[in-house]
């Protein structure tokens, strides 16, 4: 059962992943085998696609409806969206001490 989860953007994860790969260059199995990643680093990474809500949607929609004209293509192209999807990396930790160590060292 996971003790905690750290959520990272793809850019953040790429940077951290490169640092870890440099540190464990002598033992590449740390990243190639999930059980070794869990054993050595205390976590398993997983790719996640999250839905990010647009908190200003109602206000943007009202402004859009007031300024819309059937022939105005630019306004039509900028119709407000309720949200968007975003790829994230979730690190599932199985030990609170290793999660704390990870936060201090890499974040």
C-alpha positions as CSV (number, residue, x, y, z in Angstrom):
1,X,0.0,0.0,0.0
2,X,1.5,3.4,-1.0
3,X,2.6,5.6,1.8
4,X,2.4,8.8,-0.3
5,X,2.3,10.2,-3.8
6,X,4.4,13.0,-5.3
7,X,2.9,14.6,-8.5
8,X,5.3,16.1,-11.0
9,X,5.0,17.7,-14.4
10,X,6.8,15.9,-17.2
11,X,9.5,18.6,-17.3
12,X,10.1,18.3,-13.5
13,X,10.3,14.5,-13.8
14,X,12.7,14.6,-16.7
15,X,15.1,16.7,-14.7
16,X,14.9,14.5,-11.6
17,X,15.1,11.3,-13.7
18,X,18.4,12.6,-15.3
19,X,19.9,13.3,-11.9
20,X,19.0,9.9,-10.6
21,X,20.3,8.2,-13.7
22,X,23.6,10.0,-13.3
23,X,23.8,8.9,-9.6
24,X,23.0,5.3,-10.4
25,X,24.9,5.0,-13.7
26,X,26.8,2.0,-12.3
27,X,23.5,0.1,-11.7
28,X,21.2,0.8,-14.6
29,X,18.7,-1.8,-13.4
30,X,17.5,0.7,-10.8
31,X,15.4,2.4,-13.6
32,X,15.0,-0.6,-15.9
33,X,13.2,-2.9,-13.4
34,X,10.3,-1.5,-11.4
35,X,10.9,-3.8,-8.5
36,X,14.5,-2.5,-8.2
37,X,13.3,1.1,-8.4
38,X,10.9,0.4,-5.5
39,X,13.6,-1.5,-3.5
40,X,16.4,1.1,-4.0
41,X,14.6,4.4,-4.3
42,X,11.4,3.6,-2.5
43,X,9.0,4.5,-5.3
44,X,7.5,3.4,-8.6
45,X,6.8,6.1,-11.2
46,X,3.6,6.0,-13.3
47,X,2.4,8.2,-16.1
48,X,-1.0,9.9,-15.4
49,X,-3.3,12.1,-17.5
50,X,-5.1,14.6,-15.3
51,X,-8.0,16.9,-16.1
52,X,-7.2,20.5,-15.1
53,X,-10.4,22.6,-14.5
54,X,-10.6,26.2,-15.9
55,X,-11.6,28.1,-12.8
56,X,-12.6,31.2,-14.8
57,X,-14.7,29.3,-17.3
58,X,-18.1,30.9,-16.4
59,X,-16.7,34.5,-16.6
60,X,-14.8,33.7,-19.9
61,X,-17.9,32.1,-21.4
62,X,-20.1,35.1,-20.5
63,X,-17.5,37.5,-22.2
64,X,-17.3,35.2,-25.2
65,X,-21.1,35.0,-25.6
66,X,-21.4,38.8,-25.4
67,X,-18.7,39.4,-28.0
68,X,-19.5,36.6,-30.4
69,X,-20.5,37.3,-34.0
70,X,-21.3,34.5,-36.5
71,X,-18.8,36.0,-38.9
72,X,-16.0,36.6,-36.5
73,X,-13.7,33.6,-36.9
74,X,-11.1,34.8,-34.4
75,X,-13.6,35.0,-31.6
76,X,-15.0,31.6,-32.6
77,X,-11.5,30.1,-32.4
78,X,-11.0,31.3,-28.9
79,X,-14.1,29.8,-27.4
80,X,-13.3,29.2,-23.7
81,X,-12.8,25.6,-22.6
82,X,-14.0,24.0,-19.3
83,X,-10.5,22.6,-18.8
84,X,-7.7,20.7,-20.4
85,X,-5.8,17.4,-20.0
86,X,-2.2,17.4,-18.8
87,X,0.3,14.5,-18.5
88,X,1.9,14.1,-15.1
89,X,4.2,11.6,-13.4
90,X,3.0,10.2,-10.1
91,X,5.7,8.7,-7.8
92,X,4.1,6.2,-5.5
93,X,6.2,5.9,-2.4
94,X,6.0,2.9,-0.1
95,X,8.1,4.3,2.8
96,X,7.6,7.7,4.4
97,X,11.3,8.0,5.3
98,X,12.3,7.5,1.7
99,X,9.6,9.9,0.5
100,X,11.0,12.6,2.9
101,X,14.5,11.9,1.7
102,X,13.4,12.2,-1.9
103,X,11.7,15.6,-1.2
104,X,14.8,16.9,0.5
105,X,17.2,15.7,-2.1
106,X,15.4,16.4,-5.4
107,X,12.7,18.9,-4.8
